[in-house]
Amino acid sequence: MSEPVEERAKNAVREVHRAATRHRDDDLHRAAEEISRMARELGHDPGPVEDWRPCPVCGAEPGAQCISVPGHDMVNGVHPERTRE
């Protein structure tokens, strides 16, 4: 059975972020973020931002879990700074 189009799109954006991480290419991260922004503007859910955004607090790469850092609270296992636009 085929995946819904929206889920395929989310997976494709995640794959671009994984490639950006692997190649240490910030341009690829920015391109994937722009795709996600456009999807949101068109009324689609691009998925949780912590899935594709590196954490500015602990340095967790896109797709990786946040790591506890002294002096920084986490909400649902994620640093709030990671989810801010």
DSSP file (Angstrom, degrees, kcal/mol; ACC not computed):
  #  RESIDUE AA STRUCTURE BP1 BP2  ACC     N-H-->O    O-->H-N    N-H-->O    O-->H-N    TCO  KAPPA ALPHA  PHI   PSI    X-CA   Y-CA   Z-CA
    1    1 A M              0   0    0      0, 0.0     2,-0.1     0, 0.0     0, 0.0   0.000 360.0 360.0 360.0 136.4    0.0    0.0    0.0
    2    2 A S        -     0   0    0      1,-0.1     3,-0.1     0, 0.0     0, 0.0  -0.451 360.0-113.4 -78.5 144.2    1.3    3.4   -1.0
    3    3 A E        -     0   0    0     -2,-0.1    -1,-0.1     1,-0.1     5,-0.0  -0.446  41.2 -95.9 -70.2 147.2    2.1    6.1    1.6
    4    4 A P     >  -     0   0    0      0, 0.0     4,-2.2     0, 0.0     3,-0.3  -0.312  34.5-114.5 -60.5 150.8   -0.1    9.2    1.5
    5    5 A V  H  > S+     0   0    0      1,-0.2     4,-2.4     2,-0.2     5,-0.2   0.888 114.7  54.2 -56.2 -43.9    1.5   12.1   -0.5
    6    6 A E  H  > S+     0   0    0      1,-0.2     4,-2.2     2,-0.2    -1,-0.2   0.893 109.5  47.7 -62.0 -39.3    1.9   14.3    2.6
    7    7 A E  H  > S+     0   0    0     -3,-0.3     4,-2.4     2,-0.2    -1,-0.2   0.885 110.4  51.9 -68.6 -38.4    3.8   11.6    4.5
    8    8 A R  H  X S+     0   0    0     -4,-2.2     4,-2.1     2,-0.2    -2,-0.2   0.898 109.6  50.4 -62.4 -40.0    6.0   11.0    1.4
    9    9 A A  H  X S+     0   0    0     -4,-2.4     4,-2.3     2,-0.2    -2,-0.2   0.920 109.8  49.5 -64.9 -44.0    6.7   14.8    1.3
   10   10 A K  H  X S+     0   0    0     -4,-2.2     4,-2.4     1,-0.2    -2,-0.2   0.919 111.7  49.3 -59.8 -43.5    7.7   14.9    5.0
   11   11 A N  H  X S+     0   0    0     -4,-2.4     4,-2.1     1,-0.2    -1,-0.2   0.876 109.3  52.2 -64.5 -37.1   10.0   11.9    4.5
   12   12 A A  H  X S+     0   0    0     -4,-2.1     4,-2.0     2,-0.2    -1,-0.2   0.913 109.6  48.4 -65.7 -42.2   11.6   13.6    1.5
   13   13 A V  H  X S+     0   0    0     -4,-2.3     4,-2.2     1,-0.2    -2,-0.2   0.917 111.2  50.9 -64.0 -42.5   12.3   16.8    3.5
   14   14 A R  H  X S+     0   0    0     -4,-2.4     4,-2.6     1,-0.2    -1,-0.2   0.896 108.3  52.7 -60.0 -39.4   13.8   14.6    6.3
   15   15 A E  H  X S+     0   0    0     -4,-2.1     4,-2.4     2,-0.2    -1,-0.2   0.885 107.0  51.5 -65.3 -38.4   16.0   12.9    3.8
   16   16 A V  H  X S+     0   0    0     -4,-2.0     4,-2.5     2,-0.2    -1,-0.2   0.918 111.2  48.5 -63.3 -42.3   17.3   16.2    2.5
   17   17 A H  H  X S+     0   0    0     -4,-2.2     4,-2.5     2,-0.2    -2,-0.2   0.898 109.8  51.5 -64.5 -39.9   18.1   17.2    6.1
   18   18 A R  H  X S+     0   0    0     -4,-2.6     4,-2.7     2,-0.2    -2,-0.2   0.916 111.6  47.5 -62.4 -41.3   19.9   13.9    6.7
   19   19 A A  H  X S+     0   0    0     -4,-2.4     4,-2.6     2,-0.2    -2,-0.2   0.899 110.4  52.2 -64.9 -40.3   21.9   14.5    3.5
   20   20 A A  H  X>S+     0   0    0     -4,-2.5     5,-2.5     2,-0.2     4,-0.7   0.906 112.1  46.1 -61.5 -41.5   22.7   18.1    4.6
   21   21 A T  H ><5S+     0   0    0     -4,-2.5     3,-0.7     3,-0.2    -2,-0.2   0.936 112.6  49.8 -65.3 -46.6   23.9   16.7    8.0
   22   22 A R  H 3<5S+     0   0    0     -4,-2.7    -2,-0.2     1,-0.2    -1,-0.2   0.888 121.4  34.2 -59.6 -40.7   26.0   14.0    6.3
   23   23 A H  H 3<5S-     0   0    0     -4,-2.6    -1,-0.2    -5,-0.2    -2,-0.2   0.400 105.0-125.6 -96.9   1.7   27.6   16.4    4.0
   24   24 A R  T <<5 +     0   0    0     -4,-0.7     2,-0.7    -3,-0.7    -3,-0.2   0.942  55.1 156.9  51.4  52.3   27.7   19.3    6.4
   25   25 A D    >>< -     0   0    0     -5,-2.5     4,-1.4     1,-0.1     3,-0.6  -0.877  29.6-175.4-116.8  98.9   25.9   21.5    3.9
   26   26 A D  H 3> S+     0   0    0     -2,-0.7     4,-2.6     1,-0.2     5,-0.2   0.788  84.2  64.1 -63.8 -28.2   23.9   24.4    5.4
   27   27 A D  H 3> S+     0   0    0      1,-0.2     4,-2.3     2,-0.2    -1,-0.2   0.894 101.8  49.6 -63.1 -38.6   22.5   25.3    1.9
   28   28 A L  H <> S+     0   0    0     -3,-0.6     4,-2.4     2,-0.2    -1,-0.2   0.901 109.7  51.3 -66.2 -40.2   20.7   22.0    1.8
   29   29 A H  H  X S+     0   0    0     -4,-1.4     4,-2.4     1,-0.2    -2,-0.2   0.938 111.1  48.1 -59.8 -45.9   19.3   22.6    5.3
   30   30 A R  H  X S+     0   0    0     -4,-2.6     4,-2.3     1,-0.2    -2,-0.2   0.891 110.4  51.7 -63.3 -39.2   18.1   26.0    4.2
   31   31 A A  H  X S+     0   0    0     -4,-2.3     4,-2.1     2,-0.2    -1,-0.2   0.923 111.1  47.2 -63.4 -43.8   16.5   24.6    1.0
   32   32 A A  H  X S+     0   0    0     -4,-2.4     4,-2.3     1,-0.2    -2,-0.2   0.891 110.9  52.2 -65.2 -38.9   14.6   21.9    3.1
   33   33 A E  H  X S+     0   0    0     -4,-2.4     4,-2.5     2,-0.2    -1,-0.2   0.900 108.9  50.5 -62.5 -40.3   13.5   24.6    5.5
   34   34 A E  H  X S+     0   0    0     -4,-2.3     4,-2.5     2,-0.2    -2,-0.2   0.900 109.2  50.9 -65.4 -40.6   12.1   26.7    2.6
   35   35 A I  H  X S+     0   0    0     -4,-2.1     4,-2.3     2,-0.2    -2,-0.2   0.923 111.6  48.1 -60.9 -44.0   10.3   23.7    1.3
   36   36 A S  H  X S+     0   0    0     -4,-2.3     4,-2.3     2,-0.2    -2,-0.2   0.897 110.5  51.5 -64.0 -40.7    8.7   23.1    4.7
   37   37 A R  H  X S+     0   0    0     -4,-2.5     4,-2.3     1,-0.2    -2,-0.2   0.919 110.7  48.1 -61.7 -44.3    7.8   26.8    5.0
   38   38 A M  H  X S+     0   0    0     -4,-2.5     4,-1.6     2,-0.2    -2,-0.2   0.902 110.0  52.3 -64.7 -40.4    6.1   26.7    1.6
   39   39 A A  H  <>S+     0   0    0     -4,-2.3     5,-3.0     1,-0.2    -1,-0.2   0.919 109.8  49.2 -60.6 -43.3    4.2   23.5    2.5
   40   40 A R  H ><5S+     0   0    0     -4,-2.3     3,-1.7     1,-0.2    -2,-0.2   0.916 108.9  52.4 -62.5 -43.1    3.0   25.3    5.7
   41   41 A E  H 3<5S+     0   0    0     -4,-2.3    -1,-0.2     1,-0.3    -2,-0.2   0.805 107.3  53.2 -63.4 -28.8    1.8   28.3    3.7
   42   42 A L  T 3<5S-     0   0    0     -4,-1.6    -1,-0.3    -5,-0.2    -2,-0.2   0.405 127.2-101.2 -86.3   2.7   -0.1   26.0    1.4
   43   43 A G  T < 5S+     0   0    0     -3,-1.7     2,-0.3     1,-0.3    -3,-0.2   0.626  80.4 129.0  91.4  13.9   -1.9   24.5    4.4
   44   44 A H      < -     0   0    0     -5,-3.0    -1,-0.3    -6,-0.2    -2,-0.1  -0.723  61.6-118.2-102.3 153.6    0.2   21.3    4.8
   45   45 A D        -     0   0    0     -2,-0.3   -35,-0.1     1,-0.1    -5,-0.0  -0.806  20.3-168.7 -90.6 111.9    1.9   20.0    7.9
   46   46 A P        -     0   0    0      0, 0.0    -1,-0.1     0, 0.0    -9,-0.1   0.488  47.5-108.3 -79.3  -0.3    5.6   19.8    7.3
   47   47 A G        -     0   0    0    -11,-0.1     2,-0.1     4,-0.0     5,-0.1  -0.226  57.4 -32.5  96.8 169.2    6.1   17.8   10.5
   48   48 A P    >   -     0   0    0      0, 0.0     3,-1.5     0, 0.0     4,-0.5  -0.385  53.0-136.5 -63.7 134.5    7.6   18.7   13.8
   49   49 A V  G >> S+     0   0    0      1,-0.3     4,-1.4     2,-0.2     3,-1.2   0.814 101.1  65.9 -64.4 -29.2   10.4   21.2   13.4
   50   50 A E  G 34 S+     0   0    0      1,-0.3    13,-0.7     2,-0.2    -1,-0.3   0.738  91.3  66.6 -66.5 -17.9   12.7   19.4   15.9
   51   51 A D  G <4 S+     0   0    0     -3,-1.5    -1,-0.3     1,-0.2    12,-0.2   0.829 117.6  20.9 -66.3 -30.9   12.8   16.5   13.4
   52   52 A W  T <4 S+     0   0    0     -3,-1.2    -2,-0.2    -4,-0.5    -1,-0.2   0.431 106.8  84.7-122.0   1.0   14.7   18.6   10.9
   53   53 A R  S  < S-     0   0    0     -4,-1.4    10,-0.2     8,-0.1     2,-0.1  -0.888  72.7-125.3-109.1 133.8   16.3   21.4   12.8
   54   54 A P        -     0   0    0      0, 0.0     7,-0.2     0, 0.0     6,-0.1  -0.447  35.5-108.8 -67.4 150.4   19.7   21.1   14.6
   55   55 A C     >  -     0   0    0      5,-2.5     4,-1.5     1,-0.1    27,-0.1  -0.713  19.3-157.4 -85.9 124.0   19.4   22.1   18.3
   56   56 A P  T  4 S+     0   0    0      0, 0.0    -1,-0.1     0, 0.0    26,-0.0   0.653  90.8  49.1 -72.9 -13.6   21.1   25.4   19.1
   57   57 A V  T  4 S+     0   0    0     22,-0.1    -2,-0.0     3,-0.1     9,-0.0   0.926 128.5  12.3 -89.7 -53.8   21.5   24.4   22.8
   58   58 A C  T  4 S-     0   0    0      2,-0.1    -1,-0.0    11,-0.0    10,-0.0   0.530  95.1-119.2-107.0  -7.7   23.0   20.9   22.7
   59   59 A G     <  +     0   0    0     -4,-1.5     2,-0.1     1,-0.2     7,-0.0   0.592  49.0 167.4  81.8   9.7   24.1   20.6   19.1
   60   60 A A        -     0   0    0      7,-0.1    -5,-2.5     1,-0.1    -1,-0.2  -0.364  34.0-124.6 -59.1 133.8   21.8   17.6   18.3
   61   61 A E    >   -     0   0    0     -7,-0.2     3,-2.5     1,-0.2    -8,-0.1  -0.317  41.4 -71.8 -75.1 161.4   21.7   17.0   14.6
   62   62 A P  T 3  S+     0   0    0      0, 0.0   -10,-0.2     0, 0.0    -1,-0.2  -0.291 125.2  20.3 -53.3 135.3   18.4   16.9   12.7
   63   63 A G  T 3  S+     0   0    0    -13,-0.7     2,-0.2     1,-0.3   -11,-0.1   0.246 103.7 109.3  87.7 -13.0   16.6   13.7   13.5
   64   64 A A  S <  S-     0   0    0     -3,-2.5    -1,-0.3   -14,-0.1     2,-0.1  -0.653  73.1-106.7 -96.9 153.9   18.6   13.2   16.7
   65   65 A Q        -     0   0    0     -2,-0.2    -4,-0.1     1,-0.1    13,-0.1  -0.427  37.7-105.2 -72.7 148.8   17.2   13.5   20.3
   66   66 A C        -     0   0    0     11,-0.8     2,-0.4    -2,-0.1    -1,-0.1  -0.399  30.7-135.1 -69.4 153.8   18.2   16.5   22.4
   67   67 A I        -     0   0    0     -2,-0.1    -7,-0.1    12,-0.0     2,-0.1  -0.929  25.8-103.2-113.8 136.1   20.7   15.9   25.2
   68   68 A S        -     0   0    0     -2,-0.4     5,-0.1     1,-0.0     6,-0.0  -0.344  38.6-170.2 -60.3 132.0   20.2   17.3   28.7
   69   69 A V  B >   -A   72   0A   0      3,-0.5     3,-2.0    -2,-0.1   -11,-0.0  -0.995  30.0-105.9-127.2 128.7   22.4   20.4   29.3
   70   70 A P  T 3  S+     0   0    0      0, 0.0     3,-0.1     0, 0.0     0, 0.0  -0.251 105.8  18.9 -53.8 135.5   22.8   22.0   32.7
   71   71 A G  T 3  S+     0   0    0      1,-0.1     2,-0.5     0, 0.0     0, 0.0   0.450 105.0  98.2  84.9   0.7   20.8   25.2   33.0
   72   72 A H  B <   -A   69   0A   0     -3,-2.0    -3,-0.5     7,-0.0    -1,-0.1  -0.972  64.0-143.2-126.5 118.6   18.6   24.5   30.0
   73   73 A D        -     0   0    0     -2,-0.5     2,-0.4    -5,-0.1     0, 0.0  -0.391  10.8-148.4 -73.9 154.1   15.1   23.1   30.5
   74   74 A M        -     0   0    0      5,-0.2     2,-0.5    -2,-0.1     5,-0.2  -0.953   1.7-153.9-121.8 146.2   13.6   20.6   28.1
   75   75 A V  B >  S-B   78   0B   0      3,-3.3     3,-1.3    -2,-0.4    -2,-0.0  -0.982  82.0 -15.1-121.0 120.0    9.9   20.2   27.1
   76   76 A N  T 3  S-     0   0    0     -2,-0.5    -1,-0.1     1,-0.3     3,-0.1   0.867 130.8 -52.7  53.8  38.5    8.8   16.8   26.0
   77   77 A G  T 3  S+     0   0    0      1,-0.2   -11,-0.8   -12,-0.1     2,-0.4   0.585 121.8  98.2  78.7  10.7   12.5   15.8   25.5
   78   78 A V  B <  S-B   75   0B   0     -3,-1.3    -3,-3.3   -13,-0.1    -1,-0.2  -0.985  77.3-116.1-132.6 140.4   13.3   18.8   23.3
   79   79 A H    >>  -     0   0    0     -2,-0.4     3,-1.9    -5,-0.2     4,-0.6  -0.605  26.5-132.6 -70.0 130.5   14.9   22.2   24.1
   80   80 A P  H >> S+     0   0    0      0, 0.0     3,-1.1     0, 0.0     4,-0.6   0.810 103.9  66.5 -56.4 -30.0   12.3   24.9   23.4
   81   81 A E  H >4 S+     0   0    0      1,-0.3     3,-0.6     2,-0.2    -2,-0.0   0.796  93.8  60.5 -61.3 -27.2   14.9   26.9   21.4
   82   82 A R  H <4 S+     0   0    0     -3,-1.9    -1,-0.3     1,-0.2   -29,-0.1   0.754 104.5  48.0 -72.1 -24.4   14.9   24.1   18.8
   83   83 A T  H << S+     0   0    0     -3,-1.1     2,-0.3    -4,-0.6    -1,-0.2   0.498  86.6 106.1 -97.6  -3.7   11.2   24.5   18.1
   84   84 A R    <<        0   0    0     -4,-0.6    -3,-0.0    -3,-0.6     0, 0.0  -0.555 360.0 360.0 -79.8 140.0   11.2   28.3   17.6
   85   85 A E              0   0    0     -2,-0.3    -1,-0.1     0, 0.0    -4,-0.0   0.450 360.0 360.0 -77.1 360.0   10.9   29.7   14.2
